[in-house]
Amino acid sequence: MMNHTLKSQCKVSPGTVITGKWHSKEYTIIKELGFGANGVVYLAKHKNTQVALKMSDNGMSITSEVNVLKSLAKVQGPPTLGPSLLDVDDWQSNRGRISFYVMEYIQGPDFLSFLQQKGKSWTSVLFLQLLNDLDKLHENGWVFGDLKPENLIVTGPPPKIRCIDVGGTTIQGRAIKEFTEFYDRGYWGLGSRKAERTYDLFAVAMIMINTAYPKRLTKTSGGISQLKEAIRQKPELLVWEKVILKALQGQYGSAKQMRAELLDLMVDKKAAEPLIKPNSASHSAQKQPPRKDSNVNQPVTRQHYRKKKKKSGWMEFWLIALVLGLLYAWYTFNKLL
C-alpha cells in the first residue's frame, strides 16, 4: 500500500495541466486510475490522445519502471506485454518537483472479467500468450514479480493479453519489489521471494487456480497439499493438473517449457474428444462404417504431432491460429446476435 505522504504529494485534481519541465509537453488530467507503493496513475489527455500518466516523488522508482518498459519494447516489439512508453519528464508543481512518465493507455476488461464475459474456452489460449511474453521478458533478465489478474488486460479483437502495471518488475537475482499474497510463493510456503523465473511461473499457476476460484482461496494449512486438494475439486483444473503442480513446485526451467507442456495438454484433450456425441443413436452409430478419422487413429496423430514439433514450430503456429480463428468467429457471431 502506498504511504499517505506520497499519495498527498502526487494528488492532483481533474483538469490540472501537467507541463513537462524538459520536453514542454502538456497533459490534462482526466481522472485517477489507481495508486500503489511507488506512485499514482492518472488517465490524461495529450492533444487528442488518451494516455496513462504515472507520477512519483521517488525518482529511482520512475527510472526503474521506465527501464522495464524500454526493455519490453526492445525484446518484444509492438504490441508488448506492457504498455508502450511515450514520454519521461519532471513536473515543477507548487509542492516541489515530481517525476512522471507517460505510457499507452490500454483499454479492455481484466483477465477474469474477460473470461466471465466471453467464456472459459479462451483460457488456455490466453495462458499460451502470457507464457510466451514472460519467456521473452525472462530472457532479457527481468522477472515480472507482481503478476495477478488485476494487472492483466485483454485487448482486441483479436484478443491479446497486456499488462498495465510493471511496478513490481525486478532484475533477476534481486528481492521481489512488490507482490500480492495469493500469487506469492513465499506466502504459501513454497519458495523464496527472490526474483527468478520460477517465481513468475508460480504466479501463473495461481492465476490458473484463480480462474476456478474467482474469489480466491482462503489459506488454511497452506503448502502444496492445500493447493493440490483445491485443484482436484474442480474438473476444469484437473485438465491442467500436471502443469499447475509442476509450476507450483518450481519444476520448470523456463516459461517456454511450461508453455510447451500446456500446449501438449491442449492437443491431447482435443484428440481425446469423441467424434460422435454421446446422445447420438447407438443403432445409427453401429450401422455407419468406421471413419478414417475415428478415435482409433488419434494416438497415431498425437505421436505424429510430437515428432514434427521437434523439427519445426510450424505445427504449433497453425494450431494456435486455428484455435484463435474459431474462437474469434464465435465471438463475432455472438456479438452480432
C-alpha positions in Angstrom: 0.0 0.0 0.0 1.2 3.5 -0.9 2.1 5.8 2.1 -0.2 8.8 2.7 2.6 11.3 2.3 3.4 10.1 -1.2 -0.2 9.9 -2.2 -0.7 13.5 -1.0 2.4 14.7 -2.8 1.2 13.3 -6.1 -2.5 14.1 -5.7 -3.9 16.3 -8.5 -7.4 17.2 -9.5 -9.1 16.5 -12.8 -8.4 19.4 -15.2 -4.9 20.0 -13.9 -2.4 20.6 -16.7 0.9 18.8 -16.2 3.7 20.5 -18.2 7.0 18.7 -18.6 10.0 20.7 -17.5 12.3 19.3 -20.2 10.1 18.4 -23.1 7.4 21.0 -22.6 4.6 18.6 -23.4 1.2 19.3 -21.8 -1.1 16.6 -20.3 -4.5 17.4 -18.9 -5.5 15.1 -16.0 -8.9 13.4 -16.5 -9.2 11.1 -13.5 -7.2 8.8 -11.2 -6.8 5.2 -12.4 -5.1 3.8 -9.3 -2.2 4.0 -6.9 0.4 1.7 -5.4 3.6 1.7 -3.4 5.5 3.8 -5.8 3.2 6.3 -7.3 -0.2 7.4 -8.7 -1.5 6.6 -12.2 -3.9 9.0 -14.0 -5.8 9.0 -17.2 -4.7 12.1 -19.0 -5.2 13.7 -22.4 -2.3 14.9 -24.7 -3.7 16.7 -27.7 -6.4 14.3 -28.9 -5.0 11.1 -27.4 -5.7 9.5 -24.1 -2.7 8.3 -22.2 -1.8 6.9 -18.8 0.5 9.2 -16.7 2.3 7.9 -13.6 3.9 10.3 -11.2 6.0 9.7 -8.1 8.3 11.7 -5.8 10.6 8.6 -6.0 12.9 9.3 -9.0 14.6 6.0 -8.7 11.3 4.1 -8.9 10.3 6.0 -12.0 13.7 5.3 -13.6 13.4 1.6 -12.8 9.9 1.3 -14.4 11.0 3.3 -17.4 13.9 0.9 -17.9 11.4 -2.1 -17.8 9.2 -0.5 -20.4 12.1 0.2 -22.7 13.3 -3.4 -22.2 9.8 -4.8 -23.1 9.7 -2.7 -26.2 13.2 -3.8 -27.2 12.6 -7.6 -26.9 9.0 -8.0 -28.0 8.1 -5.3 -30.5 4.5 -3.9 -30.7 2.3 -4.8 -29.0 4.4 -5.6 -26.0 3.3 -7.3 -22.8 3.4 -3.9 -21.0 2.3 -0.5 -22.3 4.4 1.4 -24.8 6.5 4.2 -23.3 5.7 7.7 -24.7 7.4 10.3 -22.5 9.6 10.8 -19.4 9.9 14.1 -17.7 9.6 16.2 -14.5 6.8 18.5 -13.3 7.5 21.5 -11.2 4.4 21.8 -9.0 3.7 24.1 -6.1 4.7 21.2 -3.8 8.1 20.6 -5.5 9.4 18.7 -8.4 7.6 15.4 -9.3 8.9 12.9 -11.7 6.5 11.3 -14.2 6.3 9.1 -17.2 3.6 8.7 -19.8 2.6 5.4 -21.4 0.0 4.0 -23.7 -3.5 3.8 -22.2 -4.5 0.1 -22.5 -8.3 -0.4 -22.6 -10.2 -3.6 -22.1 -11.6 -5.9 -19.4 -9.2 -7.5 -16.9 -8.3 -11.2 -17.3 -11.0 -12.8 -15.1 -13.7 -10.4 -16.3 -12.9 -11.3 -19.9 -13.3 -15.0 -19.2 -16.5 -14.4 -17.4 -17.9 -12.4 -20.4 -16.6 -14.5 -23.3 -16.3 -17.9 -21.8 -13.5 -20.1 -20.4 -12.8 -21.6 -23.8 -10.4 -18.7 -24.2 -8.4 -19.6 -21.0 -5.7 -21.8 -22.5 -5.1 -19.5 -25.5 -4.5 -16.5 -23.2 -2.2 -18.5 -20.9 -0.1 -19.5 -24.0 0.2 -15.8 -24.9 1.2 -14.9 -21.4 3.8 -17.6 -21.1 5.3 -16.6 -24.5 5.6 -13.0 -23.4 7.0 -13.9 -20.0 9.7 -16.1 -21.7 10.9 -13.1 -23.6 10.9 -10.9 -20.5 12.9 -13.5 -18.6 15.4 -13.9 -21.4 16.1 -10.2 -21.2 17.0 -10.5 -17.5 13.7 -9.4 -15.7 11.1 -11.1 -13.5 7.6 -9.6 -13.6 7.0 -10.0 -9.8 3.5 -8.8 -9.0 1.7 -11.0 -11.6 -2.1 -11.1 -11.0 -5.3 -10.9 -13.0 -6.0 -7.3 -12.0 -2.8 -6.3 -13.8 -3.7 -8.2 -17.0 -5.9 -6.6 -19.5 -7.3 -8.3 -22.6 -7.5 -6.0 -25.6 -8.7 -6.7 -29.1 -10.2 -8.1 -31.2 -8.4 -10.3 -31.8 -7.9 -10.9 -28.0 -4.4 -10.0 -26.8 -3.2 -10.1 -23.2 -1.4 -7.0 -22.0 -0.2 -5.7 -18.6 -1.0 -2.3 -17.1 1.5 -2.2 -14.2 5.2 -3.0 -14.4 5.9 -1.6 -10.9 6.8 -5.0 -9.5 9.2 -6.0 -12.3 12.6 -6.8 -10.9 16.0 -7.6 -12.2 16.7 -11.3 -11.8 18.6 -12.3 -8.7 17.3 -9.4 -6.5 14.5 -9.4 -4.0 10.9 -9.0 -5.4 9.9 -5.4 -5.1 6.1 -5.8 -5.0 3.8 -8.8 -4.5 0.3 -9.8 -3.8 0.0 -12.6 -1.2 -2.3 -15.0 -3.0 0.1 -15.2 -6.0 3.3 -15.1 -3.9 5.0 -18.5 -3.3 6.5 -17.2 0.0 3.0 -16.7 1.4 2.2 -20.3 0.6 5.5 -21.6 2.0 6.6 -22.9 -1.4 9.7 -20.8 -2.1 11.6 -17.5 -1.5 10.9 -14.0 -2.8 14.0 -14.0 -4.9 13.4 -12.7 -8.4 13.8 -15.7 -10.6 11.8 -17.3 -13.4 10.1 -19.9 -11.2 8.6 -17.0 -9.1 6.6 -15.8 -12.1 5.6 -19.3 -13.1 4.3 -20.0 -9.6 2.1 -16.9 -10.1 0.8 -18.1 -13.5 -0.2 -21.4 -11.8 -2.1 -19.5 -9.1 -3.9 -17.4 -11.8 -4.9 -20.7 -13.4 -6.3 -21.8 -10.0 -7.9 -18.4 -9.6 -10.0 -19.0 -12.8 -11.9 -21.7 -11.0 -12.0 -19.8 -7.7 -12.8 -16.2 -8.7 -13.0 -15.1 -5.1 -9.6 -16.8 -4.4 -8.9 -19.5 -1.8 -8.5 -18.8 1.8 -5.2 -20.1 3.1 -5.6 -22.7 5.8 -2.9 -25.3 6.0 -1.0 -23.8 3.1 1.6 -25.6 1.2 1.3 -27.9 -1.8 -1.3 -30.2 0.0 -4.0 -27.5 0.2 -3.4 -26.3 -3.4 -3.4 -29.9 -4.7 -6.7 -30.6 -3.0 -8.2 -27.3 -4.4 -7.2 -28.4 -7.9 -8.8 -31.8 -7.6 -12.1 -30.3 -6.5 -12.5 -28.5 -9.8 -12.9 -30.6 -13.1 -11.7 -27.6 -15.2 -8.4 -27.6 -13.2 -7.8 -31.3 -13.5 -7.1 -30.9 -17.2 -4.1 -28.7 -16.3 -3.2 -30.5 -13.0 0.2 -31.8 -14.3 1.3 -28.3 -15.4 -0.1 -26.4 -12.4 1.6 -28.7 -9.9 5.0 -28.6 -11.6 4.8 -24.8 -11.7 3.8 -24.6 -8.0 6.8 -26.7 -7.1 9.3 -24.8 -9.2 10.0 -27.7 -11.6 10.0 -25.7 -14.8 13.3 -24.1 -16.0 11.6 -21.6 -18.3 8.2 -20.2 -19.3 8.8 -21.8 -22.8 9.0 -25.2 -21.2 5.7 -24.7 -19.2 4.1 -23.4 -22.4 5.1 -26.4 -24.4 3.6 -28.8 -21.8 0.4 -26.7 -21.7 0.1 -26.9 -25.4 0.6 -30.7 -25.3 -2.3 -30.9 -22.9 -4.5 -28.9 -25.2 -3.6 -31.2 -28.2 -4.2 -34.3 -26.1 -7.6 -33.0 -24.9 -8.7 -32.1 -28.4 -7.6 -35.5 -29.7 -9.5 -37.3 -26.9 -12.8 -35.7 -27.6 -15.3 -38.2 -29.1 -16.2 -37.6 -32.7 -19.8 -39.0 -32.1 -21.8 -37.2 -29.5 -23.0 -39.3 -26.5 -26.6 -38.6 -27.3 -26.4 -40.0 -30.8 -28.5 -43.1 -31.5 -26.4 -46.2 -30.9 -28.2 -48.1 -33.7 -27.1 -45.4 -36.2 -23.6 -45.5 -35.0 -23.4 -49.3 -35.4 -24.6 -49.1 -39.0 -22.1 -46.4 -40.0 -18.7 -47.7 -41.4 -15.6 -46.8 -39.4 -14.4 -43.3 -40.3 -10.8 -42.7 -41.2 -10.5 -40.0 -38.6 -12.1 -42.1 -35.8 -10.7 -42.3 -32.3 -8.7 -45.4 -33.3 -6.3 -43.3 -35.3 -5.9 -40.5 -32.7 -2.9 -41.9 -30.8 -1.0 -42.1 -34.2 -2.0 -38.4 -34.8 -0.6 -37.3 -31.5 2.6 -39.2 -32.0 3.0 -37.7 -35.5 2.5 -34.2 -34.0 5.2 -34.7 -31.3 7.7 -35.9 -33.9 7.0 -32.9 -36.2 7.2 -30.5 -33.2 10.8 -31.4 -32.6 11.7 -30.5 -36.2 9.7 -27.3 -36.6 7.5 -24.8 -34.8 5.0 -24.5 -37.7 2.6 -27.1 -36.4 2.3 -25.1 -33.1 1.7 -21.9 -35.0 -1.1 -23.3 -37.2 -2.8 -24.9 -34.2 -2.9 -21.7 -32.2 -4.0 -19.8 -35.3 -6.8 -22.3 -35.8 -8.0 -22.1 -32.2 -7.9 -18.3 -32.3 -9.7 -18.2 -35.6 -12.5 -20.5 -34.3 -12.9 -18.6 -31.1 -12.9 -15.2 -32.8 -15.5 -16.4 -35.3 -17.7 -17.5 -32.3 -17.1 -14.2 -30.6 -18.1 -12.2 -33.7 -21.2 -14.3 -34.3 -22.4 -13.8 -30.7 -21.7 -10.1 -30.9 -24.0 -9.8 -33.9 -26.8 -11.5 -32.1 
